[in-house]
């Protein structure tokens, strides 16, 4: 025997055998349990061979002994390849994470819910047959679709709210009534409708239905943005509440005039007035859906068959209903028809039925549909008819206003600009009978320069507003007249131009008054210039007086006196220059002359030379152009005089007067290709103008100089510039950091002769 010590840690053979027997016993018990389970158990190794299947798995999957261990899973069930089932099985096999899937086994026509579990050898499946449950779900979905169709067809609005007060459903009518609120699905009802305060009837009845399971009916007004009266039916259900409601605003507006019977009817109309029905085609037997409302004015049990229904139908609709029934069978389409029935209380009710034939093997078996009470809608149609009558009355009133308006109104065709309509005032303006005006073109009636171009601009989508036209009309020759015109296109619904409207106001008398004012302003300007010239002459005259005085003291006139004589001559020359400019400014030209920007501006600056020096204003004048402009120079000098005088008045504490002149090109709607000319810019660092002043700066008689101004200077200046076909624009700011005003005077190069100056 060996003397080596015994190894007490080595298991005894008997104990090892006993342990194996215990494991085998547990394995047998587990297998026995799996074999008795009412669910299918299937094990697969990593080669996808089936290593175990209990009886339920064999029964459900219809496995044969050859399928166990000899064939892999994908050979037995090749239809699973490329499906979600394969993806789930392989994912569990690779990741070791369990999964769950429901799927339809097509060859076996079974729905299986399957738990996929990882094992040491591969995966195990635990599954059961849920085909019956799936069938019940399909039946439930079909019933839900039918209910949805009914709710979409009803004239009542319907929405549902879950127990978190979130909106879960709205039918078509509800979406229409609440369209102004946008998409409401999934939103909190009290957040979307905050006017329904905690103490309102909305909260009271909705809470009772939600928390106490109590149905409710009520009517209330909802303010902005709906501004509508609604009637409500609130019904509880397992997941929350469902609300049936309708717009009762029109009905409430007529409530005061209704009788007691009509008030009772209005209460009845708050309900959901819909009946669903199925008519057996062979027997004529009518089956009404559960909960159908007796919209026919009779108890539903009194209408067991189609013959009873025909007895309450107003006779004139009998052939119409028969024709609708025939059409439903022949076409298989949904047929909609309005008709009248006589109720048990002898009232005639308006109803609308929507029905469809149910066909089997090409033969009709029944007619199925719904019937809706449309009395309220018919009343609305009557109201609409009354409103149309009122609209026609208002149209007649507008026609009278059109004919008798104190301004000329006309309508033209948009192609040849022929008169289509003309009011009485426009007939007086033209001076021809109506029949001699209609059908003739605008250029035949009023051959004024540029009028056709204005029409073409307006018809192209650019309306003309307050445009001044002048000239003579053939009907009144020798009379030079002025008109303020506005032209606008009239559009068809498709956006095309249907016609062109014209509004004409004769302003001949006003223009005559304006001409008188212009002359008055010129005289006033001459007076101001004369005062300025007098001020400028004072200093030279004083110098001459002193020099002559010194000469007078010296009887022998020493040689030094010659220097004084020279100075006196210079001052006299200055006086002469000022006097000359004054005369040039006052002289009224009868023809346009060519003059440069420097000539125009310098003449005005010399007149204000002394005032500028005494006011502490520095002048920065730069002329980058010597291009001559054909104009009435005295009129343009008057414009420049007004602009420079205003700039000096705005800089009472001194500042900078910047004057620039350069060649320029102006682009506008009337001259899209641009026109060349010169631009004279006059900028000051004065106090600037407020927005109110800027808005009225060219209005006549508007002034900010109190008694020192007439309010006509800029108005007249703007008219002079327009007379020269130029443009006068400005920018101004009264900001504390940056302030001042810039006027830009654009004068075009004369492509056509400038008209003679206004007298």
C-alpha positions in Angstrom: 0.0 0.0 0.0 1.2 3.5 -0.6 2.2 5.6 2.3 1.0 8.8 0.5 -1.5 10.9 2.6 -5.2 10.6 1.7 -6.8 13.4 -0.3 -9.8 14.3 1.8 -11.0 16.9 -0.8 -11.7 14.4 -3.6 -15.4 13.5 -3.9 -16.3 10.0 -3.0 -17.6 8.0 -6.0 -20.8 7.2 -4.2 -21.5 10.8 -3.5 -20.8 11.7 -7.2 -23.3 9.1 -8.3 -25.9 10.4 -5.9 -25.5 14.0 -7.1 -25.9 12.9 -10.7 -29.1 11.0 -9.8 -30.4 14.1 -8.2 -29.7 16.2 -11.3 -31.3 13.7 -13.5 -34.3 13.6 -11.3 -34.7 17.4 -11.4 -34.2 17.3 -15.2 -36.9 14.7 -15.5 -39.3 16.7 -13.4 -38.6 19.8 -15.5 -39.2 17.9 -18.7 -42.4 16.5 -17.2 -43.5 20.0 -16.3 -42.8 21.4 -19.8 -44.6 18.5 -21.4 -47.8 19.3 -19.4 -47.7 23.1 -19.9 -50.7 24.5 -21.9 -48.4 26.7 -24.0 -46.0 25.6 -26.7 -42.3 25.2 -25.7 -39.7 24.9 -28.4 -35.9 24.8 -28.0 -33.4 25.3 -30.8 -29.6 25.0 -30.9 -27.3 27.5 -32.6 -27.6 25.6 -35.9 -31.4 26.3 -35.7 -32.2 22.6 -35.2 -35.2 21.9 -33.0 -33.9 20.1 -29.9 -37.1 19.9 -27.9 -40.8 20.5 -28.5 -43.6 19.8 -26.0 -46.9 18.4 -27.1 -48.6 21.8 -27.3 -45.8 23.1 -29.6 -46.1 20.0 -31.8 -49.9 20.4 -32.0 -49.8 24.1 -32.8 -46.9 23.9 -35.3 -48.0 20.5 -36.7 -44.5 19.1 -36.3 -43.5 15.6 -37.3 -40.8 13.4 -35.7 -38.6 14.0 -38.7 -38.7 17.8 -37.9 -36.9 17.2 -34.5 -33.1 17.5 -34.8 -33.0 16.5 -38.5 -34.2 19.7 -40.1 -33.5 23.3 -39.1 -36.2 25.8 -38.3 -35.9 27.8 -41.6 -36.3 24.6 -43.6 -39.6 23.8 -41.7 -40.9 27.3 -41.9 -39.3 29.0 -45.0 -42.0 31.7 -45.1 -40.4 33.3 -42.0 -37.2 34.1 -43.9 -36.8 37.9 -44.4 -39.6 38.7 -42.0 -39.6 40.5 -38.6 -39.8 37.0 -37.0 -36.4 36.0 -38.4 -34.9 39.3 -37.3 -36.1 38.9 -33.7 -35.0 35.2 -33.5 -31.5 36.0 -34.8 -31.2 39.1 -32.6 -31.9 37.0 -29.4 -29.5 34.3 -30.6 -26.7 36.9 -31.1 -27.3 39.3 -28.2 -28.7 37.0 -25.5 -31.5 39.5 -24.8 -35.1 38.1 -24.6 -37.8 39.5 -26.9 -41.5 39.3 -27.6 -43.4 39.2 -30.9 -46.9 38.6 -32.2 -47.2 37.4 -35.7 -49.5 35.5 -38.1 -48.2 32.1 -39.2 -49.6 32.0 -42.7 -49.3 28.2 -43.5 -51.1 27.4 -40.2 -53.5 30.4 -40.3 -52.7 31.1 -36.7 -51.9 34.2 -34.7 -49.1 33.4 -32.2 -47.7 35.5 -29.3 -44.1 34.4 -28.7 -41.6 35.0 -26.0 -38.1 34.4 -27.3 -35.6 33.5 -24.5 -31.8 32.9 -24.8 -30.4 29.5 -23.6 -26.9 28.1 -23.3 -27.5 26.0 -26.4 -29.4 28.6 -28.4 -32.9 30.0 -27.9 -36.2 28.8 -26.4 -39.7 29.8 -27.6 -42.8 30.0 -25.4 -45.9 30.7 -27.5 -49.6 30.4 -27.5 -52.5 30.6 -30.0 -54.2 34.1 -29.9 -56.2 33.7 -33.1 -59.5 34.1 -31.2 -58.3 37.2 -29.5 -57.2 38.7 -32.8 -60.5 37.9 -34.4 -62.3 39.7 -31.6 -60.0 42.7 -32.1 -60.8 42.8 -35.8 -64.6 42.7 -35.0 -64.1 45.5 -32.5 -62.2 47.6 -35.1 -64.9 47.1 -37.6 -67.6 48.2 -35.1 -65.4 51.2 -34.3 -65.2 52.1 -38.0 -68.9 51.9 -38.4 -69.4 54.2 -35.4 -66.9 56.6 -36.8 -68.8 56.7 -40.1 -72.0 57.5 -38.3 -70.4 60.3 -36.3 -68.8 61.8 -39.4 -72.2 61.8 -41.1 -74.2 63.4 -38.3 -74.9 67.1 -38.4 -74.1 67.3 -34.7 -70.5 68.0 -33.7 -68.9 65.3 -31.5 -65.7 65.2 -29.5 -64.3 63.0 -26.7 -62.0 63.8 -23.8 -60.0 61.3 -21.8 -59.6 61.4 -18.0 -56.5 63.7 -18.3 -58.9 66.2 -20.1 -57.0 65.7 -23.4 -59.1 65.7 -26.6 -59.0 62.3 -28.2 -61.5 62.6 -31.1 -63.4 65.3 -33.2 -65.8 64.5 -36.0 -66.1 66.5 -39.2 -68.7 68.9 -37.8 -66.7 69.6 -34.6 -63.6 70.4 -36.7 -65.6 72.8 -38.8 -67.1 74.6 -35.8 -63.8 74.8 -33.9 -61.6 75.4 -37.0 -60.5 78.8 -35.7 -58.7 77.0 -32.8 -56.6 75.0 -35.2 -55.7 71.3 -34.6 -57.1 70.3 -31.2 -56.2 66.6 -31.2 -54.3 65.6 -28.0 -54.6 69.1 -26.5 -55.9 70.0 -23.0 -59.5 71.1 -23.3 -59.4 73.7 -20.5 -56.1 75.2 -21.8 -57.6 75.5 -25.3 -60.8 77.0 -24.0 -59.8 79.2 -21.1 -63.1 81.1 -21.1 -64.7 78.0 -19.6 -63.7 79.1 -16.0 -64.0 76.8 -13.0 -67.4 78.4 -12.0 -68.9 78.1 -15.5 -71.6 75.6 -16.6 -69.0 73.9 -18.8 -66.8 72.8 -15.9 -69.9 71.9 -13.7 -71.5 69.6 -16.2 -68.2 68.2 -17.6 -66.9 67.4 -14.1 -70.2 65.7 -13.1 -70.0 63.5 -16.2 -66.2 62.7 -15.7 -66.1 62.2 -11.9 -69.7 61.3 -11.0 -70.7 59.3 -14.1 -73.7 61.6 -14.6 -75.0 62.5 -18.1 -75.9 66.2 -18.7 -77.5 68.5 -21.2 -77.0 72.2 -21.2 -76.7 75.3 -23.4 -74.2 78.1 -23.0 -72.4 80.9 -24.9 -68.6 80.8 -25.6 -67.0 84.2 -26.2 -64.0 85.1 -28.3 -62.8 83.7 -30.6 -65.9 81.6 -31.2 -68.7 84.0 -30.1 -71.2 81.2 -30.5 -74.1 79.7 -28.6 -73.9 75.9 -28.3 -76.2 73.1 -27.0 -74.4 70.2 -25.3 -75.0 66.6 -24.4 -72.3 65.2 -22.2 -72.1 61.4 -21.8 -69.6 59.5 -19.6 -67.8 56.4 -20.8 -65.0 54.2 -19.5 -62.1 56.3 -20.8 -63.6 59.8 -20.1 -66.6 61.7 -21.6 -68.1 62.2 -25.1 -69.7 65.5 -25.9 -72.4 66.1 -28.6 -72.9 69.7 -29.5 -74.3 72.0 -32.2 -74.2 75.7 -33.0 -77.5 77.2 -31.8 -76.6 80.9 -32.4 -79.0 81.5 -35.3 -81.8 79.7 -33.4 -81.2 81.8 -30.3 -81.4 85.1 -32.2 -84.9 84.1 -33.3 -86.0 82.8 -29.8 -87.8 86.0 -28.8 -90.2 85.7 -31.7 -91.0 82.0 -31.3 -94.2 80.7 -29.7 -94.3 78.3 -26.7 -94.6 75.4 -29.2 -91.5 76.6 -31.0 -89.6 77.0 -27.7 -90.5 73.4 -26.9 -89.3 72.3 -30.3 -86.0 74.2 -29.8 -85.4 72.1 -26.6 -86.0 68.9 -28.5 -83.6 70.0 -31.3 -80.8 70.0 -28.8 -80.7 66.2 -29.0 -78.7 64.3 -31.6 -81.5 63.8 -34.2 -80.1 60.9 -36.1 -81.5 57.4 -36.9 -79.7 54.4 -38.4 -81.6 51.8 -40.2 -81.3 48.6 -42.2 -84.2 47.6 -44.6 -84.4 44.0 -45.7 -84.8 44.1 -49.5 -86.9 41.0 -49.8 -89.4 41.6 -47.0 -89.2 45.4 -46.5 -88.7 44.9 -42.8 -87.0 47.9 -41.1 -84.5 47.4 -38.3 -83.4 50.6 -36.5 -80.1 50.8 -34.8 -79.9 50.9 -31.0 -80.3 54.5 -29.7 -81.8 55.8 -32.9 -83.8 59.0 -32.5 -87.4 59.2 -33.8 -86.6 61.7 -36.5 -89.7 60.7 -38.5 -92.1 62.3 -36.0 -93.5 58.9 -35.0 -92.4 56.2 -32.5 -89.9 54.0 -34.3 -91.9 50.9 -33.3 -94.8 52.3 -35.4 -92.6 52.0 -38.5 -91.9 48.2 -38.7 -91.7 48.0 -42.5 -91.1 50.1 -45.6 -94.9 50.3 -46.3 -95.5 52.1 -43.0 -92.8 54.6 -43.9 -94.4 55.4 -47.3 -97.6 56.2 -45.5 -96.0 59.1 -43.6 -94.0 60.3 -46.6 -95.4 63.5 -48.3 -97.0 62.2 -51.5 -94.9 64.2 -53.9 -91.8 62.4 -52.7 -93.0 58.9 -53.3 -91.7 58.6 -56.8 -88.5 60.4 -55.8 -87.7 57.9 -53.0 -88.5 55.0 -55.4 -86.1 56.4 -58.0 -83.4 56.8 -55.3 -83.9 53.1 -54.2 -83.5 52.0 -57.8 -80.3 54.1 -58.3 -78.7 52.8 -55.1 -79.2 49.2 -56.3 -78.0 49.8 -59.9 -74.9 51.9 -59.0 -73.9 50.6 -55.6 -73.1 54.2 -54.6 -74.1 56.2 -51.6 -77.4 58.1 -52.4 -78.3 61.3 -50.6 -81.8 62.7 -50.8 -83.8 65.3 -49.0 -87.6 64.8 -48.4 -90.5 65.6 -46.2 -92.6 63.5 -43.9 -95.8 64.2 -41.9 -95.3 63.7 -38.2 -97.9 62.3 -35.8 -98.7 65.8 -34.7 -99.3 66.7 -38.4 -96.1 68.7 -38.7 -94.2 68.5 -41.9 -90.5 67.6 -41.2 -87.5 68.0 -43.5 -85.2 65.0 -43.4 -82.1 63.9 -45.2 -81.3 60.2 -45.8 -78.0 58.8 -46.9 -78.2 55.1 -47.9 -76.4 52.4 -49.8 -77.4 49.0 -51.2 -75.7 46.0 -49.6 -75.0 43.4 -52.3 -74.3 39.7 -52.1 -73.4 37.7 -55.2 -74.5 40.6 -57.3 -78.0 40.8 -55.7 -79.3 43.3 -53.2 -80.0 42.0 -49.8 -80.6 45.2 -47.9 -80.5 49.0 -47.9 -78.5 50.5 -45.0 -78.1 54.1 -44.0 -79.0 57.0 -41.7 -81.7 59.7 -41.6 -80.9 63.2 -40.3 -83.3 66.0 -39.2 -82.4 69.0 -41.3 -85.2 71.3 -40.2 -82.6 73.8 -38.8 -80.7 73.8 -42.0 -83.7 74.5 -44.0 -84.5 77.4 -41.8 -81.0 78.7 -42.3 -81.6 78.5 -46.1 -84.7 80.6 -45.7 -82.7 83.1 -43.6 -80.1 83.1 -46.4 -82.8 83.8 -48.9 -84.0 86.8 -46.8 -80.5 88.0 -46.6 -80.1 87.8 -50.4 -83.2 90.0 -50.7 -81.7 92.4 -48.3 -78.4 92.3 -50.2 -80.3 93.1 -53.4 -81.9 96.1 -51.7 -78.5 97.3 -50.5 -77.1 96.8 -54.1 -79.9 99.0 -55.4 -79.0 101.7 -52.8 -75.3 101.5 -53.9 -76.4 101.8 -57.5 -78.3 105.0 -56.6 -75.2 106.4 -54.7 -73.1 105.5 -57.8 -75.3 107.4 -60.1 -75.6 110.5 -58.0 -72.1 110.7 -56.5 -70.5 114.2 -56.6 -67.4 112.8 -58.4 -67.2 111.3 -61.8 -67.2 107.4 -61.8 -66.6 105.3 -64.9 -66.0 101.6 -65.8 -63.9 100.6 -68.8 -63.1 97.4 -70.6 -59.4 96.4 -69.9 -58.3 95.9 -73.5 -59.5 98.9 -75.6 -60.5 101.1 -72.6 -64.0 101.6 -73.9 -66.6 103.1 -71.6 -68.9 100.4 -70.1 -70.6 102.5 -67.4 -70.6 106.2 -66.5 -72.4 108.1 -63.7 -74.3 111.3 -64.0 -71.5 113.5 -62.6 -69.1 112.1 -65.2 -71.6 112.8 -68.0 -71.7 116.5 -66.8 -67.9 116.6 -66.8 -67.6 115.2 -70.3 -70.4 117.3 -71.7 -71.9 114.6 -73.9 -75.1 112.5 -73.6 -74.7 109.0 -72.1 -75.4 107.2 -75.4 -72.6 109.1 -77.1 -70.1 108.1 -74.4 -70.8 104.4 -73.9 -68.8 102.2 -76.2 -66.2 104.8 -77.1 -62.6 104.7 -76.0 -61.1 107.1 -73.5 -58.9 108.7 -76.0 -61.9 109.5 -78.2 -63.7 111.2 -75.3 -60.7 112.7 -73.5 -57.6 112.9 -75.9 -55.3 114.1 -73.1 -51.5 113.6 -73.2 -50.4 110.5 -71.4 -53.9 109.3 -70.4 -53.6 106.0 -72.3 -50.2 105.3 -70.7 -51.9 105.8 -67.3 -54.6 103.3 -68.2 -52.0 100.7 -69.3 -50.1 101.2 -66.1 -53.2 100.7 -64.0 -54.4 97.6 -65.9 -51.0 96.0 -65.5 -51.5 96.0 -61.7 -50.2 99.4 -60.7 -53.2 101.6 -59.7 -53.0 105.3 -60.3 -54.0 107.4 -57.3 -54.6 111.2 -57.2 -52.9 111.9 -60.5 -53.3 115.3 -62.0 -54.4 115.6 -65.7 -54.9 118.8 -67.6 -56.0 119.8 -71.1 -59.1 120.4 -73.2 -62.0 118.1 -74.0 -63.5 118.0 -77.5 -67.0 118.6 -76.1 -65.8 121.9 -74.5 -63.1 123.3 -76.7 -61.0 126.3 -75.7 -61.4 125.6 -72.0 -58.2 124.5 -70.3 -59.2 122.3 -67.4 -57.7 120.2 -64.6 -58.7 116.8 -63.1 -57.6 114.7 -60.2 -57.9 111.1 -61.4 -57.6 107.6 -59.8 -57.5 104.4 -61.9 -57.7 100.9 -60.4 -58.2 97.4 -62.0 -61.2 95.3 -61.1 -60.3 91.6 -60.8 -62.1 88.4 -61.7 -62.1 85.5 -59.1 -59.3 83.9 -61.1 -57.1 87.0 -60.7 -57.5 88.3 -64.3 -58.5 91.9 -64.9 -62.3 92.1 -65.6 -62.5 95.9 -66.0 -61.0 99.1 -64.9 -62.6 101.6 -62.6 -62.0 105.4 -62.8 -62.8 108.2 -60.3 -62.5 111.7 -61.6 -62.7 115.0 -59.6 -62.5 118.2 -61.6 -60.1 120.7 -59.8 -60.0 123.5 -62.4 -61.2 126.1 -59.9 -58.8 124.8 -57.3 -55.9 125.1 -59.8 -56.9 128.6 -60.6 -56.8 129.4 -56.9 -53.4 127.7 -56.6 -52.0 129.8 -59.5 -53.1 132.9 -57.6 -51.4 131.7 -54.5 -48.2 131.0 -56.4 -48.2 134.5 -57.7 -48.8 135.8 -54.2 -45.9 133.7 -52.9 -43.6 135.1 -55.6 -44.5 138.6 -54.6 -43.9 137.7 -50.9 -40.5 136.2 -51.9 -39.5 139.3 -53.7 -40.4 141.4 -50.6 -38.2 139.2 -48.4 -35.4 139.4 -51.0 -35.7 143.1 -51.1 -35.3 143.3 -47.3 -32.3 141.1 -47.5 -30.7 143.2 -50.2 -31.3 146.3 -48.1 -29.5 144.7 -45.2 -26.6 143.7 -47.5 -26.3 147.2 -49.0 -26.1 148.9 -45.5 -22.5 147.9 -44.9 -21.1 149.0 -48.3 -23.1 152.3 -48.1 -21.7 152.9 -44.6 -18.1 152.3 -45.9 -18.7 154.6 -48.8 -20.0 157.2 -46.5 -17.0 157.0 -44.2 -14.5 157.1 -47.1 -16.2 160.1 -48.7 -16.2 161.7 -45.3 -12.4 161.2 -44.9 -11.8 162.5 -48.4 -13.9 165.5 -47.5 -11.7 166.4 -44.5 -8.6 166.7 -46.6 -8.9 169.6 -49.0 -5.8 168.8 -50.9 -6.5 165.1 -51.2 -3.2 163.5 -50.2 -1.8 160.6 -52.0 -2.9 158.2 -49.3 -6.5 159.0 -50.0 -6.2 157.1 -53.3 -6.3 153.8 -51.3 -9.6 154.9 -49.7 -11.0 155.7 -53.0 -10.1 152.3 -54.3 -11.9 150.6 -51.4 -15.0 152.7 -52.0 -15.0 151.5 -55.6 -14.9 147.8 -54.5 -17.8 148.3 -52.1 -19.8 150.1 -54.8 -19.1 147.1 -57.1 -20.5 144.8 -54.5 -23.7 146.9 -54.2 -24.1 146.8 -57.9 -23.7 143.0 -57.9 -26.4 142.5 -55.2 -28.8 144.8 -57.0 -28.2 142.9 -60.2 -29.0 139.6 -58.6 -32.1 141.0 -57.0 -33.4 142.2 -60.4 -32.7 138.9 -62.0 -34.6 137.0 -59.3 -37.6 139.2 -59.6 -37.7 139.3 -63.4 -40.4 136.8 -64.8 -39.0 134.8 -67.7 -41.3 133.9 -70.6 -39.0 131.3 -72.1 -36.8 128.6 -70.6 -33.1 129.1 -70.6 -30.1 126.9 -70.2 -28.3 127.4 -66.9 -25.8 125.4 -64.8 -26.3 124.3 -61.2 -23.5 126.6 -60.0 -25.2 129.6 -61.6 -28.5 128.7 -59.9 -27.1 128.1 -56.5 -24.5 130.9 -56.3 -27.0 133.5 -57.2 -29.1 132.6 -54.1 -26.1 132.2 -51.8 -24.9 135.7 -52.6 -28.2 137.1 -51.5 -27.8 135.3 -48.1 -24.1 136.0 -47.7 -24.4 138.4 -44.9 -27.1 136.4 -43.0 -25.0 133.3 -43.3 -21.9 135.0 -41.9 -23.8 136.6 -39.0 -25.6 133.3 -38.2 -22.3 131.3 -37.7 -23.1 129.0 -40.6 -20.4 127.6 -42.7 -21.1 126.8 -46.4 -19.6 123.8 -48.2 -20.6 124.0 -51.9 -19.3 121.6 -54.5 -20.4 121.4 -58.1 -19.4 118.2 -59.8 -21.2 119.0 -63.0 -21.3 121.8 -65.5 -24.2 120.3 -67.5 -26.7 123.0 -68.4 -30.4 122.5 -67.7 -33.2 124.0 -69.7 -35.5 125.6 -67.2 -37.1 128.7 -66.0 -34.2 129.8 -63.9 -36.1 132.3 -61.8 -38.6 129.6 -60.8 -35.8 127.2 -59.9 -34.0 130.0 -58.0 -37.2 130.5 -56.0 -37.2 126.8 -55.1 -33.5 127.0 -54.0 -34.3 130.2 -52.2 -37.0 128.5 -50.1 -34.8 125.4 -49.4 -31.8 127.5 -48.3 -33.9 129.9 -46.3 -35.5 127.0 -44.5 -32.0 125.5 -43.8 -30.8 128.8 -42.3 -33.9 129.1 -40.2 -33.3 125.6 -38.9 -29.7 126.5 -37.8 -30.3 129.4 -35.4 -27.3 128.4 -33.3 -25.0 128.0 -36.3 -24.1 124.9 -38.2 -23.1 123.6 -41.7 -24.9 124.1 -45.0 -23.7 121.6 -47.5 -24.6 122.0 -51.2 -23.7 119.4 -53.8 -24.5 119.2 -57.5 -23.8 116.3 -59.8 -25.1 114.4 -62.9 -27.6 111.7 -62.0 -30.1 109.1 -63.5 -33.5 108.7 -62.0 -35.5 105.4 -62.2 -39.2 105.2 -61.6 -42.3 103.2 -62.7 -42.9 105.8 -65.3 -39.3 105.7 -66.4 -38.1 102.1 -65.8 -35.0 102.7 -68.1 -34.1 105.8 -66.2 -33.8 109.4 -67.3 -30.7 111.6 -67.1 -30.4 115.0 -65.4 -28.7 116.8 -62.5 -29.3 116.4 -58.8 -28.8 119.4 -56.4 -28.6 118.4 -52.7 -29.0 120.9 -49.9 -28.2 119.5 -46.4 -28.2 121.3 -43.1 -27.3 120.3 -39.5 -30.4 122.0 -38.1 -32.9 120.6 -35.6 -34.6 118.3 -38.2 -38.3 117.5 -38.5 -40.6 115.3 -36.5 -42.7 112.5 -38.1 -45.8 114.8 -38.0 -44.1 117.6 -39.8 -42.6 115.3 -42.4 -46.1 113.9 -43.2 -47.5 117.4 -43.9 -44.5 119.2 -45.2 -45.9 119.7 -48.7 -49.4 120.7 -47.6 -50.5 124.2 -48.5 -50.6 126.7 -45.6 -48.9 124.3 -43.2 -46.0 126.1 -41.4 -43.9 125.7 -38.3 -42.8 129.3 -38.3 -46.0 130.8 -36.7 -46.5 134.3 -38.0 -43.1 134.4 -39.9 -44.2 131.8 -42.4 -47.1 131.4 -44.9 -46.9 127.6 -45.3 -46.8 128.0 -49.1 -43.1 127.9 -49.8 -42.5 124.1 -50.1 -46.0 123.5 -51.6 -45.2 126.0 -54.3 -41.7 124.7 -54.7 -43.0 121.2 -55.2 -45.4 122.4 -57.9 -42.6 124.3 -59.7 -40.4 121.1 -59.7 -43.3 119.0 -61.0 -43.9 121.6 -63.7 -40.3 121.1 -64.8 -41.0 117.3 -64.8 -38.5 117.0 -61.9 -38.7 115.5 -58.4 -38.2 117.0 -55.0 -37.5 114.6 -52.1 -36.2 114.9 -48.6 -34.9 113.1 -45.5 -34.9 114.4 -42.0 -34.2 113.3 -38.5 -34.7 115.1 -35.1 -32.5 112.6 -33.2 -30.5 114.2 -30.4 -27.2 112.7 -31.6 -27.7 113.1 -35.3 -30.1 115.7 -36.6 -30.6 117.7 -39.8 -32.4 117.7 -43.1 -31.4 116.8 -46.7 -33.4 118.0 -49.7 -32.7 116.5 -53.2 -33.8 118.4 -56.3 -33.7 116.3 -59.5 -34.1 118.2 -62.8 -34.1 116.1 -66.0 -32.3 117.0 -69.2 -34.9 118.5 -71.5 -35.8 115.8 -74.0 -38.9 117.7 -75.0 -39.4 121.5 -74.8 -40.3 122.7 -71.3 -43.8 124.3 -71.2 -44.0 128.0 -70.7 -44.0 129.2 -67.1 -47.3 129.8 -65.4 -48.3 133.4 -65.4 
